[in-house]
Amino acid sequence: MPDTIQLSDLDGSSGSALNGITFDAFSGEAVSFAGDINGDGFDDIVIGAYFADINGTSSGRAFVVFGTGEGFGASFNLSNLDGDNGFIIDGVSAFDELGRAVSSAGDINGDGFDDILVSAANSQTDGAFSGRAYVLFGSDSGFSPSFNLSNLNGDNGFTIIGINDLDAIGWSVSNAGDVNDDGVDDIIIGTLGGDTPNGDTGAAYVIFGNESGFGATVSLGSLNGSNGFAIYGVNNGDFAGTAVSSAGDVNGDGVDDLIIGAQTADPGGRDGAGEAYVVFGSASGFSSSFNLSSLNGSNGFTIIGEAAGDQAGYSVSGVGDINGDGFDDLVIGANSADTGGNSNSGAVYIVFGSDQDFGATIDLGDLNGSNGFKLEGINSSDFVGQRVAAAGDVNGDGYDDVIFSATGADPNGSLSGQSYLLFGSPDGFDAVINLADLDDIGGITFNGGNIFDISGADVAGAGDVNGDGYDDLLIGARLADGEQEDSGVTYVIYGNAAFGNEGVTLMGTSGADALTGAELFDSLSGGDGEDTLIGLAGNDTLSGGRGSDTLDGGEGNDVLFGGTQADRLDGGAGNDSLLGGNGNDTVEGGSGSDTLSGSIGDDSLNGGSQGDRLFGDSGADTLNGGGGSDRVDYLIGDDAILVDLETGEATGGFADGDVLISIESLFGGKGDDTLRALEAGSRLNGAGGDDIVTGRSGDDLLAGGNGNDVVTGGAGNDLMNGNRGDDTLDGGAGDDTLRGSAGADTFIFSEGTGDDIVLDFRANDLLDLSNTTTDFTTLADVQAAATETEAGLLIDLGGGDSVLLSGASITSLTDDNLAL
């Protein structure tokens, strides 16, 4: 793999160009990983085009593109999004600038699907440029080609409303991780110049995730510490909140932290040196507001720009663990820094996480290689650090990588732009590194295609959009020519074991070839004939092609494709991805946590010694998980299936004729499925359709998925979630925890039900108490048996049974809530 990649050379196998639609729309000005919002097993992406004139001048739009194992070809026009491959979100009104910032929201409502966050920072609905942001919930029930934001109703997402004129909330947005340690993802929203009690300092707002759901709107003015909190900047004109991100767990306390940029802050008299602030997450919660001036080392710390005019904090991000010490690290962009005598060349700083005391402040000029390091731009006006982001593990070496951009660089003409990928490493880094030496320390440079493309307008890790086991990258070029002139292009670059780990590339002939790798990161392709491919050590990519081939990945995290006819695939040691292809294949995961798919044909899949994921595709397959906790997915099927993990029965759709052995976890498809657990306990998820999900005597984790599902626990202490739809949940015997989630749900409690908890009982839900030991006949009977506690309403059902309605009170129960 070359040390420099021309974005214009992406050919569909190495990456793709996603073309913006309309003239001067700035598609790619904002790009982000979206998680897996449609539940198909592939990570998705979201792209902002805030200058698009759809519902008036600069109303803006955003594009959600679903990941796919088939890739996107060398180029893909975003006008072809049709609901099956993604969808378009249009801004509501002129000058809203929808898509100014985009991000994954994590799973903010706890339904098992990732959600997305899109801002309209100039929305004037709630005051001049007060701004809005929108959360759209993920779902496997499908999306139409376009999404109307006016239809957000709390069940499919919600609208976030700003507070003050000119706040421009949503100038930056990000998933925040789980900062209050309640088990649900949170989000953070930054402003351009938010007014606070401290003046025009800038602000950011954290909204806590909530498995009990959200209303149609959330006002940032209503955050009270229990549902989220406000973060206030320090001084007038600091612009705190123009960049926000999750920081991961920087201090190793097990709770996610936050990082916030204030690019024009003046620390120690250094005008415009900039600051960034790390706020530690806390399981003990937060008050309604947090002043960044209160950071003291125990609750977080302030990062101080190195020199006047640097604008440190112009961009910020958590980057995972790039040095392999077990602590998450930070990246801070200072796009206006002068380095090596070059004006505005820019700089990027990496600050290492640690469980040692940070103190109240860290001066970026004090980074010495052991606590972090500095990356310097090459030429004047490169503006390195314009954008920074976590890249994931792009080359599969087990260390997180970081991507950042230099929009002013001129590799292929003025302002063509450049982006840099720095590989993580346990071998340490020098205190100061010039990007001209990036090849020597391990990294890749990506050059924009043409003059004025401004590639690197935004950069991001994409997750694994093509399902090959490697994290991918996104680079936005807001003025590149897509479907129209200056419509903007977003480049997807596929991760690859060869990035920074070049091995051999061997191509077979039409005959029976024997190809062996070089114990590096090799690419072997058999072509026609009955070939034997052996990867040896390293993260290898092996493709059999036509013929009945034998593929052995050896050590390392390998990707194996069988191709046509009956192939034999063995992943060997490591976390491997194996796809049999056409034919009756034998697929062996080996040791490690592997992903196995037989594809078409009657295949035999054997997971190996650790927890593996097996896909039950077409054909009568034998799916043997082996050791560890293993999962079988039928997510791509539309037909109703019946799978019983205890008896081994499998009928209907892609499950028809399958044999399941040593499988502990099962996900259904889009049809009306019937899933049954092991006696020892299982994890079951119905996914799409109206499903029947049934536990047995073990402690089960049961979810209905989308649709109107029936979820029954059986014996054991079960965790149950109806997810979306109007679901019926019956815990059975044992002390069970039930969550209905969205929809009008029915909770059934009978004699012998045990001591159960309902986490999210709502006004439109129903308690079926018709078969309890106590013979309830009226609402008054139930109220008489109920006690209000700090945790909620505890109802004595008689016979030693009870149910706790978390957060409920006696007055919240009505006749409409009861079936007696």
C-alpha positions in Angstrom: 0.0 0.0 0.0 1.6 3.3 -1.0 2.4 6.0 1.6 0.5 8.6 -0.4 -2.9 7.9 -1.9 -4.6 10.1 -4.5 -8.3 10.3 -3.6 -9.0 10.5 -7.3 -7.6 7.0 -7.7 -10.1 5.2 -5.5 -11.5 2.4 -7.7 -14.2 0.8 -5.8 -12.0 -1.9 -4.2 -9.8 0.6 -2.3 -12.6 3.1 -1.7 -15.4 5.1 -3.3 -16.5 8.7 -4.1 -20.0 9.6 -2.8 -21.1 12.4 -5.1 -23.1 15.4 -3.8 -26.2 16.3 -5.8 -26.7 20.0 -6.3 -24.4 22.9 -7.2 -22.5 24.6 -4.3 -24.3 22.5 -1.6 -21.0 21.7 0.3 -21.7 18.0 0.6 -19.0 16.6 2.7 -18.5 19.7 4.9 -19.6 17.4 7.7 -19.1 13.6 7.7 -19.5 11.0 10.4 -19.7 7.4 11.4 -23.4 6.7 12.1 -23.2 3.2 13.7 -25.6 0.5 12.4 -28.9 2.4 12.3 -30.8 -0.2 10.2 -29.6 -3.3 12.0 -28.1 -5.1 9.0 -24.7 -5.7 10.6 -22.9 -3.0 8.5 -21.9 0.4 9.8 -23.5 3.3 8.2 -22.4 6.9 7.5 -24.0 10.4 7.6 -23.0 13.3 5.4 -24.0 17.0 5.8 -24.6 19.4 2.9 -25.6 22.5 4.8 -25.6 24.9 1.8 -28.1 22.9 -0.2 -31.1 25.0 -1.4 -33.9 22.5 -1.1 -36.6 24.3 1.0 -35.2 27.8 0.5 -31.7 29.2 0.4 -29.2 27.2 2.5 -32.0 25.1 4.1 -29.5 22.3 4.0 -29.8 18.5 3.8 -28.1 15.4 5.1 -27.5 12.0 3.6 -27.6 8.7 5.4 -25.8 6.0 3.4 -26.1 2.4 4.6 -23.1 0.2 4.7 -23.0 -2.8 2.4 -20.7 -5.8 1.7 -21.0 -5.0 -2.0 -19.4 -1.6 -1.7 -20.4 1.5 -3.6 -18.3 1.1 -6.8 -15.7 3.7 -7.8 -18.4 6.4 -7.4 -22.0 6.6 -6.1 -24.4 9.4 -6.7 -26.3 10.4 -3.5 -29.3 11.1 -5.7 -29.7 7.3 -6.0 -30.6 6.9 -2.3 -33.9 5.1 -2.3 -34.6 4.0 1.2 -33.0 0.6 0.8 -29.5 1.9 0.4 -30.0 5.0 2.5 -32.1 8.1 2.7 -32.1 11.9 2.5 -33.0 14.4 5.3 -34.0 17.9 4.1 -33.8 21.1 6.1 -37.1 22.6 7.0 -36.7 26.3 6.2 -34.4 28.7 4.4 -31.1 29.5 6.1 -31.5 26.5 8.6 -28.2 25.0 7.3 -29.3 21.5 8.2 -26.2 19.3 8.1 -23.8 21.9 9.6 -22.8 19.1 11.9 -23.6 15.4 11.9 -22.8 12.5 14.2 -23.7 9.2 15.5 -25.8 9.5 18.7 -25.0 6.0 19.8 -28.1 4.2 21.1 -29.6 7.0 23.0 -33.0 5.3 23.6 -31.6 1.9 24.4 -33.6 0.0 21.7 -30.6 -1.9 20.3 -30.3 0.3 17.2 -27.8 3.2 16.7 -29.2 6.6 16.2 -28.0 9.7 14.4 -27.7 13.4 15.3 -28.0 16.2 12.7 -27.9 19.9 13.4 -29.5 23.0 11.8 -27.4 25.6 13.6 -28.9 28.6 11.9 -32.6 27.6 12.5 -34.5 30.8 13.4 -37.6 29.0 14.7 -36.8 29.8 18.4 -35.1 33.1 17.9 -32.7 34.5 15.4 -30.1 31.8 14.7 -30.9 30.0 18.0 -30.4 26.7 16.2 -31.9 23.3 16.4 -30.7 19.7 16.3 -32.5 16.5 15.5 -32.1 12.9 16.7 -33.4 10.2 14.4 -33.8 6.7 15.9 -32.4 3.7 14.1 -34.8 0.9 13.1 -34.8 -2.3 11.0 -38.4 -1.5 9.9 -37.0 0.3 6.9 -36.8 4.0 5.8 -38.4 5.9 3.0 -36.2 7.6 0.5 -36.7 10.9 2.3 -37.3 11.8 5.9 -39.4 14.7 6.9 -38.2 16.2 10.2 -41.6 17.6 11.0 -42.7 14.0 11.5 -40.4 13.5 14.5 -42.8 12.5 17.4 -40.7 11.0 20.1 -41.2 7.4 18.8 -39.0 7.9 15.7 -36.8 10.6 17.2 -37.0 14.1 18.6 -36.1 17.8 18.1 -33.7 19.7 20.3 -34.6 23.3 20.7 -32.2 26.1 21.4 -32.4 28.8 24.0 -31.1 32.2 23.0 -30.8 34.3 19.9 -27.5 33.8 18.1 -26.5 30.8 20.1 -26.4 28.6 16.9 -26.7 25.4 18.9 -25.6 22.5 16.9 -22.5 24.2 15.5 -20.9 21.0 16.7 -22.5 17.7 17.8 -21.2 14.4 19.0 -22.0 11.1 20.7 -20.8 11.6 24.2 -20.4 8.0 25.3 -22.0 7.3 28.7 -20.9 10.2 30.9 -23.3 9.4 33.8 -22.7 5.6 33.8 -26.3 4.7 33.5 -25.8 2.2 30.7 -27.3 4.4 27.9 -25.4 6.6 25.4 -25.5 10.3 25.8 -25.0 13.2 23.3 -23.3 16.6 23.5 -24.3 19.7 21.5 -22.0 22.7 21.1 -22.8 26.4 20.2 -21.0 29.0 18.1 -21.3 31.6 20.8 -23.8 30.7 23.4 -24.9 33.2 26.0 -24.4 31.9 29.5 -24.6 33.4 33.1 -20.8 34.0 32.6 -21.4 36.2 29.5 -21.0 35.4 25.8 -18.6 32.6 26.5 -20.0 29.8 24.5 -21.6 26.6 25.9 -22.2 23.0 25.3 -25.2 20.9 26.4 -25.3 17.2 27.4 -28.5 15.2 27.0 -28.6 11.9 28.8 -29.8 8.8 27.0 -33.1 7.4 28.3 -34.5 4.0 27.7 -37.9 5.2 28.8 -38.0 7.4 25.7 -38.3 11.1 24.8 -41.1 13.4 23.9 -41.2 15.0 20.5 -39.1 17.9 21.6 -36.3 18.5 24.2 -35.5 22.1 25.2 -32.0 22.8 26.3 -33.4 25.2 28.8 -35.1 22.3 30.6 -31.9 20.4 31.4 -31.9 19.9 35.2 -29.2 17.5 36.0 -31.4 14.4 35.8 -32.0 14.6 32.1 -28.7 16.4 31.2 -26.8 19.5 32.0 -25.3 22.7 30.6 -21.6 23.4 30.3 -20.6 27.1 30.5 -17.5 28.6 29.0 -15.1 30.8 31.0 -14.6 34.2 29.4 -16.4 36.4 26.8 -15.4 35.6 23.3 -13.8 32.2 24.0 -16.3 30.4 21.8 -16.4 27.3 24.0 -18.4 24.6 22.4 -17.5 25.2 18.7 -15.9 21.8 18.9 -17.2 18.9 21.1 -16.6 15.2 21.3 -16.6 12.2 23.5 -13.1 11.7 25.0 -13.5 8.1 25.8 -12.3 7.1 29.3 -9.2 9.3 29.6 -8.6 8.7 33.3 -9.4 5.0 33.5 -12.2 5.3 36.1 -14.6 3.3 33.9 -16.8 6.3 33.0 -16.7 8.1 29.6 -15.4 11.7 29.6 -16.0 14.8 27.4 -13.7 17.2 25.5 -14.7 20.7 24.5 -12.8 23.2 22.4 -12.6 27.0 22.9 -10.4 28.1 20.0 -10.2 31.8 20.8 -9.5 31.6 24.6 -6.5 33.6 25.8 -4.7 31.5 28.4 -1.9 33.3 30.4 -2.2 36.3 28.1 -1.6 34.3 25.0 -4.2 35.9 22.8 -6.1 33.3 20.7 -3.8 30.5 21.8 -7.0 28.5 22.5 -8.0 26.0 25.1 -9.7 22.6 25.3 -11.4 21.2 28.4 -11.8 17.7 29.5 -14.8 17.0 31.8 -14.7 13.7 33.6 -17.8 11.6 33.5 -19.3 10.7 36.8 -21.6 7.9 38.0 -22.7 10.2 40.9 -24.3 12.6 38.4 -24.2 16.3 37.6 -26.1 19.4 38.6 -28.0 21.4 36.1 -24.9 23.3 35.0 -21.2 23.0 35.1 -18.7 25.8 34.8 -15.5 25.0 33.0 -13.7 27.5 35.3 -14.2 25.0 38.1 -12.0 22.3 36.5 -9.4 21.4 39.2 -7.9 18.1 38.2 -10.3 15.9 40.1 -13.3 16.7 37.9 -11.4 17.3 34.7 -8.6 19.6 33.4 -7.9 22.5 31.0 -5.5 22.1 28.0 -3.7 25.3 27.2 -2.6 26.3 23.7 1.1 26.6 23.2 1.4 30.0 21.6 -0.7 33.1 20.8 -2.8 32.8 17.7 -2.6 28.9 17.6 -6.4 28.4 18.0 -5.8 25.2 19.9 -9.2 23.6 20.3 -10.5 24.5 16.9 -11.1 20.8 16.5 -11.1 18.1 19.3 -11.8 14.4 19.6 -11.2 11.3 21.6 -9.1 8.9 19.5 -9.2 5.6 21.5 -6.0 4.1 22.7 -3.3 4.8 20.1 -0.3 3.9 22.3 -1.7 0.7 23.7 -1.4 1.6 27.4 -5.0 0.9 28.2 -6.2 4.5 28.5 -8.0 6.5 25.9 -6.2 9.4 24.3 -7.1 12.8 23.0 -6.4 14.8 19.8 -6.5 18.6 19.6 -6.2 20.6 16.4 -4.5 24.0 16.4 -5.0 25.0 12.8 -3.4 28.4 12.9 -0.1 27.4 14.7 3.1 28.6 13.2 5.6 25.7 13.0 9.2 25.6 11.6 9.0 29.2 10.6 5.9 28.5 8.5 2.9 30.8 9.2 -0.4 29.0 9.7 1.1 25.6 8.9 -1.0 24.2 11.8 -0.4 21.6 14.4 -2.0 18.6 16.0 -1.4 17.5 19.5 -2.0 14.0 21.0 -2.5 13.9 24.8 -2.2 10.4 26.3 -4.8 9.2 28.8 -3.6 8.1 32.3 -4.8 7.1 35.7 -2.3 9.5 37.2 -3.2 13.0 38.4 -3.4 15.4 35.4 -3.5 18.5 37.6 -5.8 21.4 36.8 -4.0 22.3 33.6 -1.8 20.8 30.8 0.2 23.1 28.6 0.5 21.7 25.1 4.1 23.1 25.0 5.0 20.6 27.8 4.3 17.4 25.8 7.4 15.4 25.8 6.7 12.1 24.2 5.8 10.3 27.4 2.6 12.3 28.1 1.8 13.1 24.4 3.3 14.6 21.3 3.0 17.2 18.6 2.6 16.8 14.9 3.7 19.9 12.9 2.4 21.1 9.5 4.8 21.2 6.6 4.0 24.4 4.6 2.6 27.8 5.3 -1.2 28.1 5.2 -1.6 24.3 5.3 -3.9 24.7 8.3 -3.1 21.3 9.7 -5.6 20.4 12.5 -8.6 22.0 10.6 -10.4 18.7 11.5 -9.3 15.8 13.8 -11.0 12.5 14.4 -10.7 9.0 15.7 -10.1 6.6 12.8 -10.6 3.3 14.6 -8.2 0.5 13.8 -7.8 0.9 10.0 -5.0 -1.6 9.5 -6.1 -4.2 12.0 -3.0 -4.1 14.1 -4.8 -3.8 17.4 -4.0 -0.1 18.0 -6.3 2.8 17.4 -5.4 5.3 14.7 -6.1 9.0 14.2 -7.0 11.1 11.1 -6.7 14.8 10.6 -6.7 17.3 7.8 -4.9 20.2 6.2 -7.5 22.0 4.1 -5.0 24.6 2.9 -2.5 22.2 1.5 -1.8 22.2 -2.3 -0.8 18.7 -3.4 -2.8 18.9 -6.6 -3.4 22.6 -7.0 -4.3 25.4 -4.7 -6.6 24.3 -1.8 -6.9 20.8 -3.1 -6.4 19.8 0.5 -4.7 16.9 2.3 -5.5 14.5 5.1 -3.2 12.4 7.2 -3.7 9.0 8.9 -1.4 8.3 11.8 -1.1 4.7 12.9 -1.2 3.8 16.6 1.8 2.1 18.0 3.1 0.7 21.3 6.6 1.7 20.4 6.3 5.4 21.4 6.5 8.7 19.6 9.0 11.6 19.6 7.9 14.7 21.4 7.7 16.7 18.1 7.1 15.1 14.6 7.0 16.9 11.3 4.4 15.5 9.0 7.1 15.4 6.2 8.4 12.4 8.2 5.0 10.6 8.4 6.1 7.7 6.2 8.9 7.0 8.7 6.7 6.8 11.8 3.8 5.0 10.2 1.1 6.8 8.4 -0.6 7.6 5.1 -1.2 10.9 3.3 -4.4 11.4 1.2 -4.2 14.0 -1.5 -7.3 15.9 -2.7 -8.0 15.5 -6.4 -8.2 19.0 -7.9 -7.7 22.7 -7.3 -10.1 24.2 -4.8 -11.6 20.8 -3.8 -10.9 21.6 -0.1 -10.5 17.9 0.7 -10.4 17.4 4.5 -13.2 19.8 5.1 -14.2 17.1 7.5 -12.7 13.7 8.4 -13.9 10.8 10.4 -13.7 7.2 11.1 -16.5 5.4 9.3 -16.6 2.1 11.3 -16.7 -0.9 9.0 -19.0 0.0 6.2 -18.1 -2.9 3.9 -18.0 -5.6 6.5 -14.4 -6.8 5.8 -13.3 -6.5 9.4 -11.3 -3.3 9.1 -12.3 0.2 10.1 -12.8 2.6 7.2 -12.3 6.3 6.8 -14.3 9.3 5.5 -12.8 12.5 4.0 -15.1 15.3 2.9 -14.2 17.6 0.0 -16.9 20.2 0.0 -16.1 21.9 -3.3 -15.2 18.8 -5.4 -17.3 18.2 -8.4 -19.9 15.5 -7.7 -23.1 15.2 -9.7 -22.8 19.0 -10.3 -20.0 21.5 -10.2 -18.9 22.2 -6.6 -21.6 19.9 -5.2 -19.1 18.2 -3.0 -17.8 14.7 -2.6 -17.3 12.4 0.3 -14.6 9.8 0.0 -14.8 6.4 1.7 -11.4 4.8 2.1 -11.6 1.1 3.0 -9.4 -0.1 5.8 -6.8 -2.7 4.9 -4.2 -4.8 6.6 -1.7 -3.6 4.1 -1.9 0.0 5.4 1.5 0.5 6.9 2.1 -3.3 6.9 2.9 -4.1 3.3 3.2 -7.7 2.5 3.1 -9.6 -0.8 0.4 -9.5 -3.4 0.1 -12.8 -5.3 -2.2 -13.6 -8.2 -2.9 -17.1 -9.4 -3.4 -18.4 -12.9 -6.3 -20.3 -14.5 -4.8 -23.5 -13.1 -4.4 -25.1 -9.7 -2.1 -22.7 -7.9 -0.4 -22.9 -4.5 0.2 -19.4 -3.0 1.9 -18.7 0.3 2.2 -15.3 2.0 5.3 -13.8 3.6 4.2 -13.6 7.3 3.2 -9.9 6.7 -0.1 -8.4 5.7 -0.5 -10.3 2.4 -3.1 -10.3 -0.4 -3.5 -13.7 -2.2 -5.9 -14.3 -5.1 -6.3 -17.7 -6.6 -8.2 -16.9 -9.8 -9.5 -19.9 -11.7 -8.7 -23.5 -10.7 -8.6 -25.4 -7.5 -6.1 -23.3 -5.5 -4.4 -23.5 -2.2 -3.8 -20.2 -0.4 -1.9 -19.9 2.9 -1.5 -16.6 4.6 0.8 -17.5 7.5 1.2 -14.8 10.1 -0.1 -11.2 9.5 -3.5 -9.9 8.7 -4.1 -11.4 5.3 -6.7 -11.1 2.6 -7.3 -14.4 0.7 -9.7 -14.8 -2.2 -10.2 -18.2 -3.8 -12.0 -17.1 -7.0 -13.4 -19.8 -9.2 -12.9 -23.5 -8.4 -13.0 -25.5 -5.2 -10.3 -23.8 -3.2 -8.5 -24.3 0.1 -7.8 -21.1 2.1 -5.8 -21.0 5.4 -5.4 -17.6 7.0 -2.9 -18.6 9.6 -2.2 -16.3 12.5 -3.6 -12.7 12.4 -6.9 -11.1 11.7 -7.6 -12.4 8.3 -10.3 -11.9 5.6 -11.1 -15.0 3.5 -13.4 -15.2 0.5 -14.1 -18.6 -0.9 -15.6 -17.6 -4.3 -17.5 -20.1 -6.4 -17.9 -23.9 -6.0 -17.2 -25.9 -2.8 -14.4 -24.2 -0.8 -12.7 -24.9 2.5 -11.8 -21.9 4.6 -9.8 -21.9 7.9 -9.2 -18.6 9.6 -6.6 -20.0 12.0 -5.6 -17.9 15.0 -7.0 -14.3 15.3 -10.3 -12.6 14.8 -11.1 -13.5 11.2 -13.9 -12.7 8.7 -14.8 -15.7 6.5 -17.3 -15.7 3.6 -17.8 -19.0 1.7 -19.5 -17.7 -1.4 -21.4 -19.9 -3.8 -21.1 -23.7 -3.3 -21.3 -26.1 -0.4 -18.5 -24.7 1.7 -16.7 -25.7 4.9 -15.8 -22.7 7.0 -13.7 -23.0 10.1 -13.1 -19.9 12.3 -10.3 -21.3 14.3 -9.2 -19.6 17.5 -10.3 -16.0 18.1 -13.7 -14.2 17.8 -14.6 -14.8 14.2 -17.4 -13.8 11.8 -18.5 -16.6 9.5 -20.9 -16.7 6.5 -21.5 -19.6 4.2 -23.5 -17.4 1.7 -25.2 -19.5 -1.0 -25.2 -23.3 -0.7 -25.4 -26.0 2.0 -22.5 -24.9 4.2 -20.8 -26.2 7.3 -19.7 -23.3 9.6 -17.6 -24.0 12.8 -16.9 -21.1 15.0 -14.0 -22.5 17.0 -13.0 -22.0 20.6 -14.2 -18.4 21.3 -17.3 -16.3 20.9 -18.1 -16.2 17.2 -20.8 -14.7 15.0 -22.4 -17.0 12.3 -24.7 -15.9 9.5 -27.4 -18.3 8.5 -27.7 -17.5 4.8 -29.5 -19.4 2.0 -29.1 -23.2 2.0 -29.4 -26.0 4.6 -26.4 -25.0 6.8 -24.8 -26.6 9.8 -23.9 -23.8 12.2 -21.7 -24.9 15.1 -20.5 -22.2 17.4 -18.0 -24.3 19.3 -16.6 -22.8 22.5 -17.5 -19.4 23.9 -20.8 -17.5 23.6 -21.8 -17.7 19.9 -24.4 -15.9 17.9 -26.4 -16.8 14.8 -28.0 -14.0 12.7 -30.8 -14.3 10.1 -31.0 -10.5 9.8 -31.2 -10.4 6.0 -34.2 -12.8 5.7 -37.7 -11.5 4.9 -39.6 -14.8 5.5 -40.9 -16.1 8.8 -38.5 -18.5 10.5 -38.8 -20.9 13.5 -35.6 -21.6 15.4 -35.4 -23.6 18.7 -31.9 -23.6 20.2 -32.7 -26.4 22.6 -34.2 -28.9 20.2 -32.3 -27.8 17.1 -35.5 -27.3 15.1 -35.0 -24.7 12.3 -37.6 -24.1 9.6 -38.7 -21.4 7.2 -36.8 -18.8 5.1 -33.0 -18.9 5.4 -33.3 -21.1 8.5 -35.0 -24.0 6.6 -32.9 -27.1 7.0 -30.3 -25.5 9.2 -28.7 -27.4 12.1 -27.6 -25.2 15.1 -25.1 -26.5 17.5 -23.6 -24.7 20.6 -25.4 -21.5 19.8 -26.2 -19.2 22.7 -27.4 -16.1 21.0 -30.0 -15.8 18.1 -31.2 -12.8 16.1 -34.2 -13.2 13.8 -34.9 -11.5 10.5 -37.5 -9.2 9.0 -40.4 -11.8 9.1 -42.7 -12.9 11.8 -40.2 -15.2 13.6 -40.5 -17.7 16.4 -37.3 -17.9 18.5 -36.9 -20.3 21.5 -34.0 -20.3 24.0 -31.8 -23.0 25.4 -32.7 -24.5 28.8 -29.5 -23.0 30.1 -30.4 -19.5 29.0 -29.9 -17.5 25.8 -29.9 -14.1 24.2 -32.7 -13.8 21.7 -33.7 -10.8 19.5 -36.6 -11.0 17.1 -35.4 -8.0 15.0 -38.0 -7.1 12.4 -41.6 -8.5 12.2 -44.2 -9.6 14.7 -42.1 -12.1 16.6 -42.7 -14.7 19.3 -39.6 -14.8 21.5 -39.6 -17.4 24.3 -37.1 -18.2 27.1 -36.8 -21.3 29.1 -35.5 -22.1 32.6 -32.3 -20.2 32.4 -31.5 -16.5 32.8 -32.4 -15.1 29.4 -31.8 -11.8 27.6 -34.9 -11.4 25.4 -35.8 -8.6 23.0 -38.7 -8.4 20.6 -37.1 -6.0 18.1 -39.4 -4.0 15.8 -43.0 -5.1 15.4 -45.7 -6.2 17.7 -43.9 -9.0 19.6 -44.8 -11.5 22.3 -41.9 -12.0 24.6 -42.1 -14.7 27.3 -39.4 -15.3 29.9 -40.2 -18.8 31.4 -38.3 -19.7 34.5 -35.1 -17.9 35.5 -34.3 -14.3 36.1 -34.7 -12.7 32.7 -34.0 -9.3 31.2 -36.7 -8.5 28.6 -37.2 -5.6 26.2 -40.1 -5.3 23.8 -38.3 -2.6 21.7 -40.6 -0.9 19.2 -44.2 -1.8 18.6 -47.1 -2.8 20.8 -45.6 -5.7 22.6 -46.7 -8.3 25.1 -44.2 -9.2 27.8 -44.6 -12.0 30.3 -41.6 -12.7 32.6 -42.9 -16.0 33.8 -41.3 -17.4 36.9 -38.2 -15.9 38.4 -37.3 -12.3 39.3 -37.5 -10.6 35.9 -36.7 -7.1 34.6 -39.1 -5.9 31.8 -38.9 -2.9 29.5 -41.6 -2.2 26.9 -39.8 0.6 25.2 -41.8 2.4 22.4 -45.4 1.5 21.8 -48.4 0.5 23.9 -47.2 -2.5 25.7 -48.9 -5.2 27.8 -47.1 -6.6 30.9 -48.5 -10.0 32.1 -48.1 -11.1 35.7 -49.5 -14.4 37.0 -49.3 -16.6 40.1 -45.7 -17.5 40.7 -44.3 -14.6 38.7 -41.7 -13.7 41.4 -40.5 -10.2 42.1 -40.4 -8.4 38.8 -39.5 -4.8 37.7 -41.0 -2.8 34.9 -38.5 -0.1 34.0 -40.7 2.1 31.8 -44.4 1.8 32.5 -46.2 4.5 30.6 -49.7 5.9 30.4 -50.6 3.9 27.2 -49.3 0.6 28.7 -51.4 -2.2 30.2 -50.9 -4.3 33.3 -52.5 -7.7 33.0 -53.2 -8.9 36.6 -56.0 -11.3 35.8 -54.2 -14.4 36.9 -52.3 -13.3 40.0 -52.7 -14.9 43.4 -54.6 -11.8 44.7 -57.9 -11.6 42.8 -58.0 -7.9 41.9 -61.3 -6.6 40.6 -61.0 -2.8 40.7 -58.4 -0.1 40.4 -59.0 0.6 44.1 -57.9 -3.0 44.9 -54.7 -2.6 43.0 -54.0 0.8 44.7 -54.6 -0.7 48.1 -52.0 -3.3 47.4 -49.5 -0.7 46.1 -46.8 1.2 48.0 -45.0 4.2 46.8 -41.2 3.8 47.2 -38.2 5.8 46.2 -37.8 3.5 43.3 -41.4 3.6 42.1 -44.7 1.9 42.7 -44.5 -1.5 44.4 -47.6 -3.7 43.9 -48.0 -6.8 46.1 -49.5 -9.5 43.9 -50.0 -12.0 46.7 -48.4 -15.4 47.2 -45.0 -13.7 47.6 -45.1 -12.1 44.1 -44.7 -8.4 43.4 -44.1 -6.0 40.6 -42.2 -2.7 40.9 -43.2 0.0 38.3 -40.1 2.1 38.2 -40.7 5.8 38.6 -44.5 5.4 38.8 -46.9 6.6 41.6 -50.3 5.5 42.8 -52.0 8.4 41.0 -50.3 7.4 37.7 -52.4 4.2 37.5 -55.8 4.4 35.9 -58.5 1.9 34.9 -57.2 2.1 31.4 -53.9 0.6 32.6 -55.4 -2.5 34.0 -56.7 -5.9 32.8 -58.2 -7.6 35.8 
